[in-house]
Structures are given as C-alpha cells and as structure tokens.
Amino acid sequence: MKEQIKKLLLTLKCMYVVFWTIPVWFVALYETGVFTKGIHAGNAQMEYILQSVGILLTIGLIPFALRIFNLNLVKRIKEYPLERALASYKLWSDVRLFLLAVPAILNFSFYYLTLNTTGLFCGAMAMLASLFCVPSESRIHNELDLPEEINK
C-alpha cells in the first residue's frame, strides 16, 4: 500500500506542476508576442462581456472546485476500499485542478485580450486557490483517514 500511495503522490505532484506550468506558458506566449495582445482593448462591449464571463467563472468555479472535492471525499471516497479510494482520490484531485485551471487560463487570456486588470486579478485568485490543493503524503493520509499501520 505504501508504494501505491507514493505512486499516487508522484502523479498528483506532476499534475500540480502541469497546472502551474500551463498558465505560465500562456503568459510567456503573450509576452513574447506569439499571441497578439490587446485585440479587444478599447472595445467596451467586448471588454464587458469578457470581464463578466471571467468574474462569473472565478466566483463560480473556485468554490465549486474546492467544495465538490470535499463532498466526494466525505460521502464517497472514505467509504471505498483502499485501492478504489486511492483511484477515486486521484480522479477528484484531477477534476479539482482542472476546474481551477479553467478560470486561471481564461482570465489570463482575457487580461491579455483586453489589457484590463480584472482578468489578471481573477486569474491570480484561481492560482492562489490552488495552494489549498498542494499534494503531500500527510495530506493523503489525513484526508483518507488511513490506519496507522499504513502511515508507517
């Protein structure tokens, strides 16, 4: 079981690194001129639409991503046998990071499309929320309520 937990932890850490890498690449592509900046700057109607979508995604998906993982953890994952619990834990951790990646990537893109800092702030909030999802072995043990003989 210890090997399965270490394998799960490695996978979760890789996914977490990918989560942080993708927005950084988007920012780098915009900053280097590969993607065009400010296409909709000055277009009030498009700025309003993009800002509204970005804000709604941020206030909707961040709490949803954090809460849905916790609900599944409490109601389902802890009830499963250990092997299935680890697989389900990985699945819902991936879903949580994906739900946080959507507002992060879109809001950073909206920022560069409109050059309005609302998208930057909303994207930063999504990235900041991911700090509540940092994978660690102790976190897996605590969240799954694993018995002491597995912890050692």
Secondary structure, 3 states (H helix, E strand, C coil): CHHHHHHHHHHHHHHHHHHHHHHHHHHHHHHCCCCCCCCCCCCHHHHHHHHHHHHHHHHHHHHHHHHHHHHHHHHCHHHCCHHHHHHHHHHHHHHHHHHHHHHHHHHHHHHHHHCCHHHHHHHHHHHHHHHHHCCCHHHHHHHHCCCHHHHC
